[in-house]
């Protein structure tokens, strides 16, 4: 059974709520074609590492040095990783790195791409921009990662309503609960299934 399951690495920098959504979806059977085998963080204090340890997942801390990407690649290769999920990973990866894992890296972004995306649009900045623009709908997008920030092929999107009186923090929470935590696990399953079928 194990060899028919995609080995997943989740790259994190912070609290790990999206990692938790993936782990929960694995537990509940939404994700059955893949298994989180490794969590890598560039921040040794990331709470996501605690979440991973609580789930019995192996962790690695790789801090930003001149050999940052080389060290990540070495770690991924050692663990035989098939799919990389960026879940609140606050580092932009180079063209060399993304090309090496073409169509094998996915990211969740808290807007409906192409709105409010690209360099500088991350975390609360995205929700601040949506509220400042006065849009009535926002949401989340899961996409493949290439060298252009938020520029890869879209896998899934889900819309979320913006309500009167929303603050960036309230909107961030609603987008997570109503979009990110739903479509990210679904996309992980979809891509894991495609990767395992391609290997057979």
HELIX and SHEET records of a PDB file:
HELIX    1   1 UNK A    2  UNK A    4  5                                   3    
HELIX    2   2 UNK A   17  UNK A   28  1                                  12    
HELIX    3   3 UNK A   47  UNK A   54  1                                   8    
HELIX    4   4 UNK A   68  UNK A   78  1                                  11    
HELIX    5   5 UNK A   95  UNK A  100  1                                   6    
HELIX    6   6 UNK A  124  UNK A  133  1                                  10    
HELIX    7   7 UNK A  168  UNK A  175  1                                   8    
HELIX    8   8 UNK A  176  UNK A  180  3                                   5    
HELIX    9   9 UNK A  181  UNK A  199  1                                  19    
SHEET    1   A 7 UNK A  58  UNK A  61  0                                        
SHEET    2   A 7 UNK A  34  UNK A  41  1                                        
SHEET    3   A 7 UNK A   6  UNK A  12  1                                        
SHEET    4   A 7 UNK A  83  UNK A  86  1                                        
SHEET    5   A 7 UNK A 105  UNK A 109  1                                        
SHEET    6   A 7 UNK A 137  UNK A 144 -1                                        
SHEET    7   A 7 UNK A 154  UNK A 161 -1                                        
END                                                                             
